[in-house]
Amino acid sequence: MCLMKKIFAFLLLLPALASQSQLPDHIYQPSIHSVKLHKYGDIYSYPIIKLNGGEQLELHFDDLDADVKNCYFTFQLCNADWTPSNLQSFDYIKGFQSTRITTYRYSSISITKYTHYQALVPDRNSTPTRSGNYLLKVFLNNDTSQLLFTKRFLVVDSRVAVASQILQPFNVQLSRSGQRIQVGVSTVNAQINALSPQDLKVVVLQNNIWPTAALVDRPTIYRGNYFEYNDDATTFPAGREWRWVDLRSMRLMSDRIQKIVDTSKRTEIYVKPDAERRGQIYVFYRDINGIYTIENSDGNNPYWQSDYGYVHFTYVPPGNQPYPGKNMYIFGELTNYTPDDNSRMIFNEEKGVYEGTLLLKQGYYNYSYISVDTRSLSRESYSVENTEGNFNITENNYTVLVYYKAFGARADELIGFAQLNTFTGR
């Protein structure tokens, strides 16, 4: 009887274990760094491609073990909320179910030794046949249990017309700090049979950040073939322009670098201390909305001739006192937009500052500081209110994704998307 109880308890844990084994945008091996996935030839783009459109994505990553491993990749179809679909891989992959990464190169002229891998996704011998959310999985020895990392990408089959615009929030208290996205979806020419308003789901991303995404499964207005999403469910704190650090050269100090300490074994880079910006006047400057790029201004190849450095960040809170009930994190693509042990800053009581260190490759980085309630890691608890401030005139990119799940279907389809910018309106 006791054995049966243990077996039953284990079966109950299986869904949780399965979800933990495929966390999106997650690195499982500490030797893996600088994972980038973007459209072919466009280092600033988000990995979204059209179904059967012939487009490809570039995958780049480094392994600091500096040896050669048998790396493979595959992709898994997920629902709108990134839970795995109920389809088998042969239902959405045409060709081989996994592909070996055969292009790699050892680093050169750098203190840090690593092996750089790159690939084109999808491969011509392994392509997705359905639209939706996909989780790229890179693993060892053709064994999916030996995961190195996962990365999100999207495949869209544009079948609906999507209209969107940026408006002031309905909540007057958010009018100066928030941005609301109004979405209208027309299915007139979509050739879909939406039996219920809840057959469609809309996801809105601010600067392509999934942890703070808004998912809405019920329209505000529903008239036959027209769905409108028009309430504060798609209102976002506007933030302000991202901070930056230029690491394209590790020999010359850029404007945000305080000092560089170069030894024969490692490079230590100290960023000038940052302060709270909430009370500062809003000033627009061009940023790259939270991402980073791998670049090298020393005239070398950025992918296998760039070096790594230990970059030290310092944040000075008001009065040199910690924020009560809050943990501080470095936030951006450089930390996978994830508040965890790697991105958490530690308060130095002697100096009265928060300190954090990241191992980063040469490039150009955007970042912010966020505070998170010590009792919660929910989307609502991510806040830049104390550290950066929120200004409704901040330049942000928004992506609107429309999903459809037919009656009896086993996966969400991505049938429409739109991108707009707060400055250009499109």
Protein Blocks (a to p, Z undefined) as FASTA:
>chain_A
ZZmmmmmmmmmmmmmmmmmmmcghiafbfkbghiacddehiakbccdddehklpacdddd
ddfklpacddddddddddfkopacfbdfklmpgcjfbdcdfbdcddehifbdcddddddd
ddfkbccfbecdddddddehhiaklcfbdcdddddddfbdcdddddddfblklmmmcccd
dddddfklnopacfbfklpccdddehhiaklpccdfbdfbdghjaccdddfklcccebja
dddddfkbckbccfkbfbdcddfkbccddddddddfklpccdddddeehpacdddfeopa
fklmcccdddddddddehiiacehiacddedjknoopacfklpccddfknopacdddddd
edddddddddddfkbccfklpccklmnopafkbccddddddddddehiabdcdfbdcddd
fkloZZ
